[in-house]
Amino acid sequence: MSTYMPKANEIERKWYIIDAQGQPLGRVAAKAAHILRGKHKPTYAPHADCGDHVIIINSDKAILTGKKLEQKFYRWHTGWIGGLKEVQYSKLMSEKSDKAMTIAVEGMLPNNTLGRKAATRLRVYKGEEHNNAAQKPEKYEL
């Protein structure tokens, strides 16, 4: 029995919609990363880029459990001396919830060329409306 090796021209990419309303941010991000990598397919191979496109809607209605809104911070460094910046998740979720979701999903993807390529197939929207109706996305149940 031989091992199946997916070829780049044989990979079919589908579009999925994940509704984050009332769902924990981390669970939605984990499922989105799973689909972006292609791990839900029987033809998955860790060395090949065989994932699908993901649209996340209602990111502003995603929830954080426990005391994460007050205790969790998003920190980054500008590259300059003393350039450590931080923002509390309560402010991040109220103003830029789409960015918070994108950060969570990208953190669950591998830090290599496959992960960067998979991150380009992610689209996050704050509300119910999205502009990818022409791709005929399927609803993905968590």
Secondary structure, 3 states (H helix, E strand, C coil): CCCCCCCHHHCCCCEEEEECCCCEHHHHHHHHHHHHHCCCCCCCCCCCCCCCEEEEECHHHCECCCCHHHHCEEEEECCCCCCEEEEEHHHHHHHCHHHHHHHHHHHCCCCCHHHHHHHCCEEECCCCCCCCHHHCCEECCC
